[in-house]
């Protein structure tokens, strides 16, 4: 009986870790995508300020 509850705890921990990994991965992907999206506008503003 205790072995079954121990396995359930391990599965919950593994599921939480996998969910956390997905969250961090998608967050990093979102930050990188936003940076790439904003970069051309940043360069345009920097070029306009220089001239």
N, C-alpha and C positions, 0 to 999 in steps of 0.2 A: 504494500500500500504506500509506504513512504517513497519507494522507488518511482512510482507513478507520479506522485506530486513533485518529486525532484526533477523528473524529465519535463514536466509541464513548465516548471520555473526556468529550466534551461532553454526551452523553446521560446518562452516569452522574452528572455534576455536576448536570444539570437534575433528574434523578430524586431525588438526595439533597436538593437545595434544596426540591423539592416535598414530600418526606417531612418535612423539617424544618419547613416551613410548616404542614403538617397537624398535626404534633406540638405546635407552639406554639399553634395555633388551638384544638386540643382541650384543651390544658392551661388556656388562658385561659377557655374555656367551662366546664371543670370547676371552676375556682376561683370563677367568677361563680355557677355553680349551687349550689355549696356555701355561698357567702355568702348567697344568697337563701333557701336551706333553713334556715340557722341564724338568720337575722335575727328571725323571730317569737319564737324561744326566748330570744334575747338581749333583746328588748324585754320579754318576760314577766318575766325575771329582774330587769331594771332596774326595772320597775314594782313588783315585789315587794320589792325592796330599798328603794325610795323610801318605801313606806308603813309 
